[in-house]
Amino acid sequence: MQSLNGISNSYPKSTLITGRNDPQLAEALTKISPEAQKKTRAKAQDFEAMFLNSMFSQMTTGVKGEGPFGDTTGTGAWRSMLTDEYSKSFAKSGGIGISNDVFRTLILQQANRAG
């Protein structure tokens, strides 16, 4: 069975997205090529990473003191790069579920256009 997110098991593809059977998504996935599915999954993860980056940036904006999130000279650029990498890593490892919903929506839209 084809896998999403590099996970391969005996569950239907749709179960990997929502945690429950989703016949509408399962049907839509049959209309979309594996390459397009992979590209759509990557775009959905990128979107979640952007959201998480914004959230993590807001969390560290007011932090003062020493260390990587302190308020010393030069930490602004470093902090930005660190939160960017944190958000990408977090989204790639499952994130908070935004990418799953974005992926589902994009797949359904692509399937509707494919007819």
RAPEKA-V870612 format. One record per residue. N is the residue number from 1. RES is the residue in three letters. SS is DSSP state (helix for helix, strand for strand, loop for the rest). OMEGA is omega in whole degrees, 0 to 359 (* if undefined). Layout:
# RAPEKA-V870612
n=N res=RES ss=SS omega=OMEGA
n=N res=RES ss=SS omega=OMEGA
This chain:
# RAPEKA-V870612
n=1 res=MET ss=loop omega=180
n=2 res=GLN ss=loop omega=183
n=3 res=SER ss=loop omega=174
n=4 res=LEU ss=strand omega=181
n=5 res=ASN ss=loop omega=179
n=6 res=GLY ss=loop omega=180
n=7 res=ILE ss=strand omega=180
n=8 res=SER ss=loop omega=175
n=9 res=ASN ss=loop omega=186
n=10 res=SER ss=loop omega=179
n=11 res=TYR ss=loop omega=174
n=12 res=PRO ss=loop omega=180
n=13 res=LYS ss=helix omega=185
n=14 res=SER ss=helix omega=180
n=15 res=THR ss=helix omega=181
n=16 res=LEU ss=helix omega=182
n=17 res=ILE ss=helix omega=189
n=18 res=THR ss=helix omega=183
n=19 res=GLY ss=loop omega=177
n=20 res=ARG ss=loop omega=179
n=21 res=ASN ss=loop omega=180
n=22 res=ASP ss=loop omega=184
n=23 res=PRO ss=helix omega=180
n=24 res=GLN ss=helix omega=178
n=25 res=LEU ss=helix omega=179
n=26 res=ALA ss=helix omega=178
n=27 res=GLU ss=helix omega=181
n=28 res=ALA ss=helix omega=180
n=29 res=LEU ss=helix omega=179
n=30 res=THR ss=helix omega=181
n=31 res=LYS ss=helix omega=185
n=32 res=ILE ss=loop omega=181
n=33 res=SER ss=loop omega=177
n=34 res=PRO ss=helix omega=179
n=35 res=GLU ss=helix omega=179
n=36 res=ALA ss=helix omega=177
n=37 res=GLN ss=helix omega=180
n=38 res=LYS ss=helix omega=179
n=39 res=LYS ss=helix omega=179
n=40 res=THR ss=helix omega=178
n=41 res=ARG ss=helix omega=180
n=42 res=ALA ss=helix omega=179
n=43 res=LYS ss=helix omega=179
n=44 res=ALA ss=helix omega=177
n=45 res=GLN ss=helix omega=177
n=46 res=ASP ss=helix omega=179
n=47 res=PHE ss=helix omega=179
n=48 res=GLU ss=helix omega=179
n=49 res=ALA ss=helix omega=177
n=50 res=MET ss=helix omega=178
n=51 res=PHE ss=helix omega=181
n=52 res=LEU ss=helix omega=178
n=53 res=ASN ss=helix omega=178
n=54 res=SER ss=helix omega=180
n=55 res=MET ss=helix omega=180
n=56 res=PHE ss=helix omega=179
n=57 res=SER ss=helix omega=178
n=58 res=GLN ss=helix omega=181
n=59 res=MET ss=helix omega=185
n=60 res=THR ss=helix omega=183
n=61 res=THR ss=loop omega=185
n=62 res=GLY ss=loop omega=183
n=63 res=VAL ss=loop omega=178
n=64 res=LYS ss=loop omega=175
n=65 res=GLY ss=loop omega=183
n=66 res=GLU ss=loop omega=175
n=67 res=GLY ss=loop omega=187
n=68 res=PRO ss=loop omega=180
n=69 res=PHE ss=loop omega=179
n=70 res=GLY ss=loop omega=183
n=71 res=ASP ss=loop omega=179
n=72 res=THR ss=loop omega=180
n=73 res=THR ss=loop omega=176
n=74 res=GLY ss=loop omega=181
n=75 res=THR ss=helix omega=182
n=76 res=GLY ss=helix omega=180
n=77 res=ALA ss=helix omega=180
n=78 res=TRP ss=helix omega=179
n=79 res=ARG ss=helix omega=179
n=80 res=SER ss=helix omega=179
n=81 res=MET ss=helix omega=180
n=82 res=LEU ss=helix omega=180
n=83 res=THR ss=helix omega=176
n=84 res=ASP ss=helix omega=180
n=85 res=GLU ss=helix omega=176
n=86 res=TYR ss=helix omega=184
n=87 res=SER ss=helix omega=177
n=88 res=LYS ss=helix omega=180
n=89 res=SER ss=helix omega=180
n=90 res=PHE ss=helix omega=180
n=91 res=ALA ss=helix omega=181
n=92 res=LYS ss=helix omega=182
n=93 res=SER ss=loop omega=176
n=94 res=GLY ss=loop omega=176
n=95 res=GLY ss=loop omega=182
n=96 res=ILE ss=loop omega=175
n=97 res=GLY ss=loop omega=181
n=98 res=ILE ss=helix omega=183
n=99 res=SER ss=helix omega=178
n=100 res=ASN ss=helix omega=180
n=101 res=ASP ss=helix omega=178
n=102 res=VAL ss=helix omega=178
n=103 res=PHE ss=helix omega=181
n=104 res=ARG ss=helix omega=181
n=105 res=THR ss=helix omega=180
n=106 res=LEU ss=helix omega=179
n=107 res=ILE ss=helix omega=179
n=108 res=LEU ss=helix omega=177
n=109 res=GLN ss=helix omega=179
n=110 res=GLN ss=helix omega=180
n=111 res=ALA ss=helix omega=178
n=112 res=ASN ss=helix omega=178
n=113 res=ARG ss=helix omega=180
n=114 res=ALA ss=helix omega=175
n=115 res=GLY ss=loop omega=*
